[in-house]
Amino acid sequence: MMESAPASPARTPKRTIHAAMWFGLLGVPLVWAGHVLVCTGLVAIACAGGVAQRNALPWSVTHWLLALVSAAACALSCAGILAARASWQKTATLPAPRRETFRFVAWCSTAVSIAFTLGLVFTMAVLVTLPLQRVCEALR
């Protein structure tokens, strides 16, 4: 069996920069959207709106699941910020013709990941401060 040649040093950083930029640019907004969808679904299952449901979760379980989903989303979002920032810093080592293009995209990736992380923190703050159980019981 023939061994494959190792990747050239010029291509490896570019691939890691690309992956980090895409994770910051698209991954963090998807993490935020997924967090909103999962939390909305959990609250909707726990708050049946006066309709008896067999799959209704008790509020104690819902609160723990919301905290667990929020912690996971926060960890992924922070990883996205760190990856985007690292890609922004690594673009300085790229050759001149494409350096500025990659640097701009990496900067945009960092800005987008920070903005959506702030949105995630706002969403988590609403989940923590809003008395969901009392609002839900008022609807019944």
Buried (B, 14 or more C-beta within 10 A) or exposed (E): EEEEEEEEEEEEBBEBBBEBBBBBBBBBBEBBEBBBEBBEEBBEBBBBEEEEEEEBBEBEEBBEBBEEBBEBBBEBBBBBBBBBBBBBEBBEEBEEEEEEEBBEBBBBBBBBBBEBBEBBBEBBEEBEEEEBBEEBEEEE
